[in-house]
C-alpha cells in the first residue's frame, strides 16, 4: 500500500493503519532498533511502541515521508532504551562510539547556533550537506548515523577497510561543521 493511503488511514483513525504500516515497515523499523539494541525482545518492543506513538501523532501531524517519520520514532525509542539499560554499566563500545560522535555533533551545533535559527534551517543545511556528498560518502554517513551500522559492516558493504570508513566519517563530520559554521 502506498504511504499516502496509509497516512490517510491514520487520519481517518482506521485501525487498519496499524496493520498496513506493520506490513510495510516492520522489518525497516526492526533493523533500526536492532542496530542500536542488539536484542530481539527490546527491538520488537520499540517497533510496537513506534506504532502506538505514530497512532497518537497522526493526526495532528501529517508526515511528508512516512519511512523517515517512523524511522525517527524507532531510532529515538531505541536510543532511549539503550541509554536506560546502559546508564550504570559498561555498554557496547559500538553504540558508545556512535553516541559519542553524535553528541559531539549535537553539542557543537548547540554551542554555536543562535537561538533564532529554526529546525527548518538546520534541516536545509543537513539536506544540502548530504546532497553535496559523493554517493559513497553519503551512504557511509547515513548508515553510521541514521541506521547505526557498525564500522565493520559499513566497510564490508563498501568493500573497503575500516580505516577508510573512519576517515570518510571524519571528513564528513568536518564538512558538516563547515556548513554549520556558515550560519553562525
N, CA, C and O of each residue as an XYZ file, in Angstrom:
736
protein
N       0.837     -1.179      0.000
C       0.000      0.000      0.000
C       0.883      1.244      0.000
O       1.911      1.284      0.677
N       0.486      2.238     -0.749
C       1.236      3.493     -0.833
C       1.184      4.241      0.502
O       0.205      4.154      1.243
N       2.257      4.973      0.787
C       2.338      5.717      2.044
C       1.182      6.688      2.227
O       0.643      6.809      3.327
N       0.799      7.375      1.172
C      -0.280      8.364      1.283
C      -1.574      7.700      1.746
O      -2.339      8.293      2.506
N      -1.820      6.474      1.288
C      -3.024      5.742      1.704
C      -2.929      5.327      3.174
O      -3.916      5.368      3.909
N      -1.729      4.929      3.587
C      -1.532      4.563      4.996
C      -1.738      5.787      5.879
O      -2.401      5.701      6.912
N      -1.179      6.916      5.483
C      -1.350      8.154      6.254
C      -2.828      8.523      6.331
O      -3.317      8.930      7.385
N      -3.534      8.380      5.219
C      -4.974      8.675      5.226
C      -5.729      7.764      6.188
O      -6.674      8.202      6.844
N      -5.316      6.500      6.276
C      -5.942      5.591      7.241
C      -5.729      6.084      8.670
O      -6.641      6.021      9.495
N      -4.528      6.572      8.960
C      -4.272      7.151     10.285
C      -5.161      8.369     10.507
O      -5.768      8.514     11.568
N      -5.237      9.236      9.515
C      -6.050     10.449      9.636
C      -7.528     10.117      9.838
O      -8.246     10.843     10.525
N      -7.973      9.021      9.240
C      -9.367      8.567      9.390
C      -9.570      7.780     10.683
O     -10.695      7.396     11.004
N      -8.482      7.537     11.430
C      -8.481      6.768     12.673
C      -8.899      5.319     12.443
O      -9.528      4.702     13.303
N      -8.549      4.791     11.291
C      -8.838      3.398     10.960
C      -7.758      2.500     11.567
O      -6.566      2.748     11.390
N      -8.181      1.466     12.277
C      -7.222      0.539     12.877
C      -6.423     -0.219     11.824
O      -5.372     -0.786     12.121
N      -6.919     -0.226     10.610
C      -6.191     -0.862      9.508
C      -4.858     -0.150      9.247
O      -3.947     -0.732      8.658
N      -4.746      1.094      9.681
C      -3.498      1.850      9.510
C      -2.343      1.125     10.185
O      -1.255      1.016      9.619
N      -2.582      0.630     11.394
C      -1.535     -0.084     12.136
C      -1.139     -1.355     11.393
O       0.047     -1.656     11.262
N      -2.115     -2.089     10.915
C      -1.812     -3.326     10.178
C      -1.003     -3.028      8.916
O      -0.041     -3.729      8.605
N      -1.400     -1.990      8.199
C      -0.724     -1.657      6.942
C       0.698     -1.148      7.178
O       1.619     -1.509      6.445
N       0.873     -0.314      8.197
C       2.218      0.205      8.478
C       3.119     -0.927      8.967
O       4.317     -0.945      8.685
N       2.533     -1.864      9.696
C       3.307     -3.013     10.170
C       3.747     -3.892      9.003
O       4.892     -4.342      8.962
N       2.855     -4.136      8.069
C       3.190     -4.953      6.898
C       4.328     -4.312      6.107
O       5.262     -4.994      5.685
N       4.244     -3.007      5.910
C       5.208     -2.332      5.045
C       6.519     -1.979      5.747
O       7.578     -2.020      5.120
N       6.468     -1.631      7.041
C       7.649     -1.055      7.687
C       8.189     -1.822      8.892
O       9.119     -1.346      9.542
N       7.641     -2.985      9.207
C       8.119     -3.701     10.384
C       9.608     -4.060     10.279
O      10.362     -3.823     11.223
N      10.034     -4.620      9.164
C      11.445     -5.004      9.001
C      12.359     -3.780      9.044
O      13.426     -3.821      9.656
N      11.944     -2.701      8.400
C      12.715     -1.456      8.379
C      12.921     -0.929      9.803
O      14.044     -0.611     10.193
N      11.844     -0.839     10.567
C      11.932     -0.316     11.928
C      12.687     -1.274     12.847
O      13.454     -0.839     13.706
N      12.470     -2.578     12.665
C      13.180     -3.556     13.485
C      14.691     -3.442     13.266
O      15.460     -3.506     14.225
N      15.113     -3.275     12.029
C      16.545     -3.160     11.710
C      17.161     -1.953     12.411
O      18.269     -2.035     12.943
N      16.443     -0.836     12.410
C      16.943      0.364     13.089
C      17.103      0.084     14.580
O      18.146      0.384     15.160
N      16.077     -0.487     15.198
C      16.140     -0.789     16.632
C      17.225     -1.823     16.933
O      17.964     -1.689     17.909
N      17.316     -2.846     16.097
C      18.307     -3.909     16.304
C      19.737     -3.363     16.252
O      20.583     -3.763     17.052
N      20.003     -2.465     15.329
C      21.349     -1.909     15.199
C      21.763     -1.106     16.426
O      22.951     -0.859     16.634
N      20.814     -0.707     17.220
C      21.110      0.040     18.441
C      21.116     -0.886     19.655
O      21.991     -0.778     20.514
N      20.150     -1.788     19.727
C      19.935     -2.572     20.942
C      20.534     -3.975     20.924
O      20.873     -4.506     21.982
N      20.673     -4.586     19.750
C      21.163     -5.967     19.636
C      20.403     -6.922     20.561
O      20.988     -7.812     21.177
N      19.091     -6.714     20.641
C      18.255     -7.552     21.483
C      16.893     -7.666     20.809
O      16.227     -6.660     20.563
N      16.486     -8.895     20.512
C      15.238     -9.117     19.769
C      14.028     -8.582     20.522
O      13.212     -7.854     19.956
N      13.912     -8.938     21.784
C      12.743     -8.525     22.566
C      12.652     -7.002     22.671
O      11.585     -6.426     22.456
N      13.759     -6.356     22.997
C      13.759     -4.895     23.110
C      13.477     -4.231     21.766
O      12.779     -3.219     21.705
N      14.017     -4.796     20.697
C      13.788     -4.243     19.361
C      12.320     -4.368     18.965
O      11.738     -3.435     18.412
N      11.726     -5.524     19.250
C      10.302     -5.716     18.952
C       9.441     -4.752     19.759
O       8.449     -4.225     19.255
N       9.822     -4.524     21.010
C       9.083     -3.582     21.854
C       9.160     -2.164     21.281
O       8.164     -1.441     21.267
N      10.337     -1.775     20.814
C      10.487     -0.453     20.187
C       9.596     -0.323     18.957
O       8.957      0.708     18.747
N       9.560     -1.367     18.154
C       8.734     -1.338     16.944
C       7.259     -1.207     17.317
O       6.537     -0.408     16.719
N       6.808     -1.983     18.298
C       5.414     -1.886     18.731
C       5.102     -0.509     19.310
O       4.031      0.046     19.063
N       6.035      0.036     20.076
C       5.843      1.390     20.609
C       5.807      2.420     19.486
O       5.114      3.432     19.590
N       6.553      2.163     18.416
C       6.532      3.061     17.254
C       5.126      3.151     16.681
O       4.663      4.237     16.331
N       4.444      2.008     16.586
C       3.084      2.031     16.030
C       2.158      2.854     16.929
O       1.344      3.632     16.431
N       2.279      2.688     18.250
C       1.432      3.432     19.184
C       1.706      4.934     19.096
O       0.775      5.737     19.037
N       2.964      5.300     19.089
C       3.317      6.722     19.004
C       2.846      7.302     17.681
O       2.347      8.427     17.633
N       3.001      6.542     16.615
C       2.535      7.005     15.305
C       1.025      7.225     15.336
O       0.533      8.223     14.809
N       0.292      6.304     15.945
C      -1.161      6.428     16.072
C      -1.524      7.725     16.807
O      -2.484      8.405     16.447
N      -0.749      8.051     17.831
C      -1.029      9.250     18.623
C      -0.570     10.544     17.948
O      -1.074     11.619     18.271
N       0.372     10.453     17.022
C       0.900     11.657     16.365
C       0.201     11.996     15.054
O       0.205     13.151     14.626
N      -0.407     10.982     14.409
C      -1.126     11.237     13.151
C      -2.610     11.014     13.426
O      -2.953      9.870     13.725
N      -3.490     11.937     13.361
C      -3.231     13.369     13.424
C      -2.782     13.763     14.824
O      -2.888     12.938     15.731
N      -2.310     14.919     15.044
C      -2.412     16.139     14.241
C      -1.354     16.260     13.154
O      -1.550     16.994     12.185
N      -0.240     15.553     13.296
C       0.809     15.676     12.275
C       0.444     14.876     11.034
O      -0.276     13.880     11.099
N       0.955     15.335      9.916
C       0.816     14.607      8.660
C       2.203     14.542      8.034
O       2.631     15.493      7.379
N       2.910     13.430      8.230
C       4.284     13.346      7.717
C       4.330     13.372      6.192
O       3.449     12.837      5.518
N       5.373     14.002      5.666
C       5.555     14.022      4.215
C       6.258     12.755      3.743
O       6.043     12.313      2.615
N       7.092     12.171      4.590
C       7.803     10.932      4.254
C       7.604      9.963      5.413
O       8.243     10.094      6.457
N       6.730      9.008      5.229
C       6.352      8.092      6.305
C       7.531      7.270      6.811
O       7.657      7.061      8.018
N       8.392      6.802      5.922
C       9.532      5.984      6.361
C      10.449      6.776      7.289
O      10.922      6.240      8.291
N      10.705      8.033      6.972
C      11.553      8.872      7.826
C      10.869      9.142      9.163
O      11.516      9.131     10.210
N       9.579      9.380      9.126
C       8.793      9.629     10.333
C       8.868      8.420     11.269
O       9.141      8.568     12.460
N       8.627      7.236     10.728
C       8.673      6.002     11.520
C      10.092      5.685     11.981
O      10.304      5.273     13.121
N      11.061      5.880     11.087
C      12.454      5.611     11.426
C      12.939      6.482     12.563
O      13.665      6.018     13.443
N      12.540      7.750     12.550
C      12.956      8.676     13.611
C      12.361      8.257     14.953
O      13.052      8.261     15.971
N      11.089      7.899     14.950
C      10.446      7.460     16.191
C      11.142      6.208     16.723
O      11.476      6.138     17.906
N      11.359      5.226     15.857
C      12.002      3.972     16.269
C      13.407      4.232     16.795
O      13.796      3.710     17.840
N      14.152      5.031     16.075
C      15.533      5.346     16.459
C      15.566      6.004     17.837
O      16.365      5.619     18.691
N      14.701      6.994     18.055
C      14.680      7.693     19.342
C      14.263      6.766     20.482
O      14.831      6.828     21.572
N      13.276      5.910     20.234
C      12.869      4.938     21.257
C      14.016      3.987     21.588
O      14.275      3.704     22.758
N      14.697      3.497     20.564
C      15.804      2.562     20.778
C      16.960      3.237     21.514
O      17.566      2.636     22.401
N      17.265      4.470     21.153
C      18.334      5.195     21.851
C      17.968      5.430     23.316
O      18.815      5.278     24.196
N      16.719      5.798     23.583
C      16.275      5.968     24.971
C      16.395      4.655     25.738
O      16.867      4.635     26.874
N      15.968      3.568     25.118
C      16.054      2.247     25.727
C      17.512      1.894     26.012
O      17.842      1.405     27.092
N      18.378      2.145     25.036
C      19.804      1.850     25.189
C      20.397      2.634     26.358
O      21.124      2.080     27.182
N      20.081      3.923     26.421
C      20.627      4.768     27.496
C      20.155      4.288     28.868
O      20.942      4.240     29.813
N      18.877      3.933     28.981
C      18.340      3.456     30.263
C      19.018      2.165     30.693
O      19.398      2.017     31.855
N      19.167      1.243     29.774
C      19.732     -0.064     30.121
C      21.229     -0.002     30.398
O      21.763     -0.855     31.108
N      21.903      0.985     29.854
C      23.359      1.032     29.984
C      23.848      2.213     30.806
O      25.034      2.542     30.781
N      22.951      2.844     31.523
C      23.325      4.022     32.301
C      24.348      3.702     33.380
O      25.239      4.508     33.646
N      24.231      2.543     33.998
C      25.107      2.245     35.127
C      26.125      1.141     34.862
O      26.859      0.746     35.767
N      26.174      0.654     33.660
C      27.136     -0.409     33.376
C      27.903     -0.098     32.101
O      27.524      0.781     31.328
N      28.964     -0.818     31.900
C      29.768     -0.621     30.698
C      28.968     -1.097     29.489
O      28.516     -2.241     29.441
N      28.800     -0.217     28.527
C      27.937     -0.510     27.382
C      28.742     -0.997     26.186
O      29.971     -0.939     26.162
N      28.008     -1.473     25.207
C      28.574     -1.902     23.934
C      29.399     -0.759     23.339
O      28.896      0.355     23.188
N      30.642     -1.025     23.007
C      31.516      0.041     22.517
C      31.046      0.610     21.191
O      31.245      1.796     20.925
N      30.424     -0.212     20.352
C      29.897      0.268     19.067
C      28.913      1.410     19.302
O      29.031      2.469     18.686
N      27.947      1.197     20.186
C      26.942      2.225     20.434
C      27.527      3.395     21.208
O      27.143      4.541     20.975
N      28.436      3.130     22.113
C      29.056      4.226     22.859
C      29.849      5.120     21.910
O      29.854      6.341     22.064
N      30.523      4.512     20.924
C      31.246      5.297     19.925
C      30.295      6.190     19.145
O      30.550      7.382     18.973
N      29.193      5.605     18.672
C      28.230      6.383     17.892
C      27.619      7.483     18.751
O      27.518      8.630     18.316
N      27.212      7.136     19.967
C      26.612      8.143     20.848
C      27.594      9.285     21.096
O      27.204     10.453     21.120
N      28.856      8.945     21.278
C      29.866      9.982     21.472
C      30.019     10.873     20.255
O      30.113     12.094     20.382
N      30.044     10.268     19.071
C      30.175     11.045     17.836
C      28.964     11.946     17.624
O      29.109     13.110     17.251
N      27.766     11.404     17.862
C      26.543     12.187     17.680
C      26.479     13.308     18.711
O      26.092     14.429     18.381
N      26.851     13.019     19.950
C      26.847     14.053     20.984
C      27.793     15.191     20.635
O      27.468     16.355     20.865
N      28.966     14.870     20.080
C      29.899     15.924     19.669
C      29.261     16.822     18.623
O      29.361     18.046     18.702
N      28.595     16.204     17.629
C      27.921     16.998     16.596
C      26.819     17.854     17.207
O      26.715     19.042     16.901
N      25.989     17.255     18.078
C      24.893     17.992     18.698
C      25.413     19.120     19.572
O      24.903     20.239     19.510
N      26.426     18.838     20.385
C      26.973     19.865     21.269
C      27.593     21.005     20.487
O      27.457     22.169     20.864
N      28.274     20.677     19.398
C      28.872     21.711     18.567
C      27.791     22.630     18.027
O      27.925     23.853     18.068
N      26.729     22.040     17.524
C      25.637     22.847     16.978
C      24.979     23.654     18.087
O      24.723     24.844     17.904
N      24.696     23.038     19.236
C      24.051     23.740     20.344
C      24.920     24.885     20.848
O      24.406     25.953     21.181
N      26.232     24.672     20.906
C      27.127     25.689     21.431
C      27.229     26.910     20.532
O      27.430     28.020     21.025
N      27.094     26.732     19.228
C      27.370     27.819     18.311
C      26.166     28.379     17.560
O      26.238     29.484     17.022
N      25.084     27.651     17.516
C      23.940     28.113     16.743
C      23.084     29.026     17.611
O      22.752     28.682     18.746
N      22.727     30.192     17.075
C      21.927     31.154     17.816
C      20.514     30.634     18.018
O      20.044     29.762     17.288
N      19.843     31.192     19.030
C      18.501     30.755     19.407
C      17.485     30.870     18.282
O      16.603     30.019     18.165
N      17.588     31.903     17.451
C      16.541     32.178     16.466
C      16.624     31.316     15.210
O      15.764     31.424     14.336
N      17.635     30.470     15.104
C      17.733     29.595     13.930
C      16.775     28.437     14.132
O      16.836     27.734     15.141
N      15.914     28.249     13.191
C      14.863     27.250     13.329
C      15.325     25.876     12.838
O      16.306     25.741     12.107
N      14.572     24.870     13.274
C      14.860     23.498     12.856
C      14.882     23.375     11.340
O      15.683     22.626     10.781
N      14.005     24.107     10.685
C      13.919     24.009      9.231
C      15.233     24.438      8.578
O      15.670     23.826      7.603
N      15.856     25.475      9.104
C      17.135     25.922      8.558
C      18.211     24.852      8.753
O      19.020     24.599      7.861
N      18.207     24.240      9.914
C      19.174     23.179     10.178
C      18.912     21.994      9.250
O      19.849     21.382      8.737
N      17.634     21.675      9.037
C      17.296     20.588      8.111
C      17.764     20.923      6.695
O      18.265     20.053      5.982
N      17.603     22.176      6.291
C      18.069     22.584      4.961
C      19.581     22.426      4.840
O      20.085     21.984      3.808
N      20.295     22.784      5.890
C      21.751     22.634      5.893
C      22.113     21.156      5.776
O      22.994     20.783      5.001
N      21.429     20.323      6.548
C      21.715     18.889      6.519
C      21.384     18.293      5.155
O      22.146     17.478      4.635
N      20.256     18.690      4.575
C      19.891     18.194      3.242
C      20.926     18.609      2.201
O      21.325     17.804      1.360
N      21.359     19.868      2.262
C      22.376     20.352      1.319
C      23.684     19.592      1.526
O      24.325     19.165      0.566
N      24.066     19.431      2.780
C      25.289     18.706      3.113
C      25.252     17.291      2.532
O      26.207     16.851      1.892
N      24.145     16.586      2.761
C      24.030     15.213      2.259
C      24.006     15.168      0.738
O      24.599     14.273      0.136
N      23.328     16.122      0.113
C      23.266     16.108     -1.358
C      24.613     16.455     -1.982
O      24.903     16.032     -3.101
N      25.436     17.221     -1.271
C      26.754     17.587     -1.787
C      27.794     16.472     -1.625
O      28.819     16.474     -2.307
N      27.529     15.528     -0.727
C      28.470     14.418     -0.543
C      28.418     13.487     -1.746
O      27.379     13.347     -2.393
N      29.546     12.852     -2.039
C      29.555     11.803     -3.056
C      28.653     10.677     -2.559
O      28.468     10.507     -1.353
N      28.096      9.916     -3.487
C      27.131      8.865     -3.135
C      27.690      7.905     -2.084
O      26.990      7.558     -1.133
N      28.930      7.476     -2.243
C      29.533      6.539     -1.292
C      29.686      7.141      0.090
O      29.368      6.498      1.090
N      30.174      8.379      0.151
C      30.336      9.053      1.439
C      28.985      9.301      2.103
O      28.855      9.190      3.322
N      27.986      9.636      1.294
C      26.637      9.859      1.826
C      26.095      8.561      2.434
O      25.534      8.570      3.529
N      26.266      7.451      1.720
C      25.786      6.170      2.233
C      26.495      5.811      3.534
O      25.860      5.340      4.477
N      27.792      6.028      3.588
C      28.567      5.743      4.800
C      28.039      6.585      5.965
O      27.819      6.063      7.058
N      27.837      7.874      5.735
C      27.366      8.790      6.778
C      25.980      8.378      7.278
O      25.741      8.311      8.484
N      25.082      8.106      6.353
C      23.710      7.731      6.716
C      23.684      6.369      7.403
O      22.972      6.185      8.390
N      24.459      5.412      6.886
C      24.486      4.082      7.506
C      24.987      4.185      8.951
O      24.491      3.477      9.827
N      25.948      5.043      9.199
C      26.515      5.168     10.543
C      25.591      5.934     11.489
O      25.322      5.476     12.599
N      25.108      7.094     11.054
C      24.413      7.979     11.984
C      22.899      7.879     11.944
O      22.237      8.356     12.866
N      22.338      7.285     10.925
C      20.885      7.084     10.916
C      20.553      5.635     11.254
O      19.753      5.371     12.151
N      21.168      4.693     10.532
C      20.875      3.280     10.761
C      21.712      2.681     11.877
O      21.447      1.563     12.319
N      22.726      3.416     12.341
C      23.586      2.986     13.438
C      24.377      1.726     13.112
O      24.685      0.940     14.008
N      24.707      1.526     11.842
C      25.524      0.377     11.457
C      26.917      0.524     12.063
O      27.406      1.639     12.246
N      27.550     -0.602     12.373
C      28.909     -0.511     12.903
C      29.901     -0.360     11.743
O      29.589     -0.649     10.588
N      31.087      0.096     12.088
C      32.127      0.392     11.096
C      32.449     -0.849     10.260
O      32.605     -0.765      9.042
N      32.544     -1.986     10.921
C      32.891     -3.232     10.227
C      31.864     -3.560      9.144
O      32.235     -3.911      8.024
N      30.574     -3.446      9.473
C      29.522     -3.745      8.492
C      29.525     -2.753      7.337
O      29.302     -3.133      6.187
N      29.775     -1.495      7.637
C      29.822     -0.479      6.573
C      31.004     -0.757      5.650
O      30.882     -0.657      4.429
N      32.149     -1.108      6.236
C      33.335     -1.424      5.430
C      33.057     -2.618      4.521
O      33.424     -2.612      3.346
N      32.412     -3.628      5.067
C      32.071     -4.813      4.273
C      31.116     -4.432      3.147
O      31.281     -4.884      2.014
N      30.134     -3.617      3.447
C      29.144     -3.174      2.458
C      29.810     -2.430      1.302
O      29.396     -2.555      0.150
N      30.856     -1.647      1.627
C      31.537     -0.839      0.614
C      32.795     -1.500      0.066
O      33.447     -0.952     -0.823
N      33.138     -2.664      0.586
C      34.306     -3.380      0.093
C      35.609     -2.642      0.335
O      36.486     -2.615     -0.529
N      35.736     -2.044      1.514
C      36.970     -1.318      1.834
C      37.323     -1.532      3.305
O      36.615     -2.230      4.030
N      38.417     -0.929      3.727
C      38.894     -1.131      5.093
C      38.109     -0.275      6.089
O      37.486      0.722      5.725
N      38.158     -0.692      7.346
C      37.525      0.077      8.415
C      38.183      1.446      8.551
O      37.515      2.431      8.866
N      39.481      1.507      8.316
C      40.201      2.781      8.391
C      39.665      3.769      7.366
O      39.503      4.953      7.662
N      39.392      3.286      6.168
C      38.849      4.156      5.128
C      37.472      4.689      5.539
O      37.161      5.855      5.297
N      36.657      3.847      6.152
C      35.327      4.266      6.611
C      35.466      5.329      7.698
O      34.773      6.347      7.668
N      36.355      5.094      8.652
C      36.571      6.071      9.726
C      37.042      7.403      9.163
O      36.610      8.462      9.619
N      37.928      7.353      8.174
C      38.414      8.585      7.537
C      37.287      9.312      6.821
O      37.177     10.535      6.904
N      36.455      8.562      6.121
C      35.318      9.160      5.423
C      34.379      9.841      6.416
O      33.917     10.955      6.169
N      34.096      9.184      7.526
C      33.217      9.765      8.543
C      33.832     11.016      9.156
O      33.135     12.003      9.391
N      35.126     10.978      9.414
C      35.822     12.143      9.969
C      35.722     13.329      9.008
O      35.397     14.445      9.414
N      36.005     13.072      7.731
C      35.923     14.149      6.730
C      34.490     14.670      6.604
O      34.271     15.875      6.485
N      33.531     13.768      6.630
C      32.127     14.177      6.505
C      31.684     15.017      7.694
O      30.994     16.021      7.520
N      32.073     14.619      8.895
C      31.726     15.426     10.078
C      32.345     16.811      9.977
O      31.710     17.804     10.330
N      33.584     16.881      9.497
C      34.236     18.186      9.327
C      33.523     19.035      8.281
O      33.373     20.244      8.462
N      33.078     18.408      7.176
C      32.324     19.141      6.149
C      31.018     19.665      6.724
O      30.623     20.798      6.449
N      30.345     18.840      7.526
C      29.092     19.273      8.142
C      29.348     20.463      9.059
O      28.579     21.424      9.070
N      30.420     20.393      9.818
C      30.762     21.502     10.704
C      30.996     22.780      9.895
O      30.564     23.861     10.296
N      31.676     22.655      8.761
C      31.908     23.824      7.907
C      30.584     24.413      7.421
O      30.438     25.633      7.350
N      29.623     23.556      7.088
C      28.299     24.029      6.655
C      27.606     24.774      7.793
O      27.016     25.833      7.582
N      27.679     24.219      8.989
C      27.023     24.830     10.144
C      27.688     26.156     10.494
O      27.010     27.120     10.849
N      29.017     26.205     10.394
C      29.741     27.440     10.725
C      29.309     28.606      9.850
O      29.362     29.758     10.283
N      28.880     28.320      8.616
C      28.480     29.389      7.702
C      27.279     30.172      8.209
O      27.116     31.338      7.851
N      26.440     29.563      9.029
C      25.253     30.268      9.514
C      25.450     30.888     10.890
O      24.557     31.556     11.412
N      26.603     30.669     11.464
C      26.863     31.213     12.805
C      27.221     32.682     12.715
O      27.475     33.320     13.737
